[in-house]
Amino acid sequence: MLKYRITSDSPNTFASDKITRLKTLFFIGILIWISTFTYSQSRDKEEGKSRIVGRVIDSLSASPLEYATITLLQPGKTRAVNGTTTDESGHFNLEEVLPGDYLLVVEFIGYGKTTKNLSI
């Protein structure tokens, strides 16, 4: 019959090694998690993406226009760069707009088309 004897300086060496490994893995995980958020934020800033926010209202009644069409165009081109519609309170939000010159076109049934020049 074989007998094994494990000797150690302290009776909890195995437990303390396991805790040390868990702590190390935990801190590595936290560092990876933080670095992914830092990278994603710096990438958006480097690319210079902006957001255009606004509200469309009737000039006479001052009531919001629901579901008006908002289109972002580059001058001289007919293809839309970005677009959205207004919500129930007339607000709109265009995200991830790169720097440059644009035309913001607002259209709604029964109203004339409105165009604004923008430079971002």
Secondary structure, 3 states (H helix, E strand, C coil): CCCCCCCCCCCCHHHHHHHHHHHHHHHHHHHHHHHHHHHHHHHHHHHCCEEEEEECECCCCCCECCCCEEEEECCCCCCEEEEEECCCCCEEEEEEECCCEEEEEEECCCCCCEEEEEEC
